[in-house]
Amino acid sequence: MELRHLRHFLAVANELHMGRAAERLGMAQPPLSQSIARLEKELGVRLFDRANRRLTLTRAGSAFLDEARSSLQHADAAFAFARAAEHGAAGEIRIGFVSAALYDHLPMRLARLRQALPNVRPRLVELSTNEQLDALAEGAIDIGFAHPPLGTGEHLNVQEFPAETSVAILPDDGGTGPVTLAQVAACGLILFPAAQGPVLHARIMDSFTNAGVEVQIVQEATRALTMLSLVSAGLGAALLPQSIRRVAFEGVRYAEIDDATLPSYSLAMIARRRAQLPIVRRVWQLFSEQS
């Protein structure tokens, strides 16, 4: 059974007249009659009664009508989806992200994606910057949101976003107002592993050294929410981008640092420069548009 046979059947069922159905389909009547006859032979049932030069649907024809219409609708939808995918307007886009992307940049762009390209399905995976670089090289993700510096910029499309200043996260002691680096150090520092972002890690540690403050890393954590949980448990203090303030987390307080300049947290959108699929190009362009 071919889809054209179903289209022929639906036309005849709607018109109940071979001549009008043939005209509607833009074909001659004899081939249409032959198509219906072949369909009936394949199904082993009569779909139409032919009496007094009038066509009526048989019981089998009436039962077949809804299924045939549904099958064609599904087929047409599949064809449309395939054509949209060819032009980058449908399919799956795999997005890697660091925790800092969750507080502002990524949710805004996902909302934009849902509105502009509703047939594109994002698949999100939280990865460190280095993990994203490996995943892009292996083709495991299509677009990433990572912390510069990246070290392989010549192989990537990179769009950097405005850097964010750091904020201190301390156990909630009821205090208010800014804190000093010494107060942060007194709690012990919760920081990401050096391998996760060696340049930023070194700059943070240098900030304490330059201020003459001795600090000990008491816990390492790769995710911001893990850091917040550890701070809430009283295990230390952390330094994260200002946008973390959007997360209301019980047991912690956010505070500015008033006696030192800490390195900013930079965020960039990245993708492989070569051999991009249409869907990657379209989503990249959409994500690159100004808010």
Secondary structure, DSSP 8 states (H G I E B T S, - for coil): --HHHHHHHHHHHHHS-HHHHHHHHTS-HHHHHHHHHHHHHHHTS--EEEETTEEEE-HHHHHHHHHHHHHHHHHHHHHHHHHHHHTTSSEEEEEEE-GGGGGTHHHHHHHHHHHH-TTEEEEEEE--HHHHHHHHHHTS-SEEEE-S--S-GGGEEEEEEEEE-EEEEEE--S--S-B-HHHHHHH-EEE--GGGSHHHHHHHHHHHHHTT----EEEE-SSHHHHHHHHHTTS-EEEEEGGGGGS--TTEEEE-B-S-----EEEEEEEESSS--HHHHHHHHHHHS--
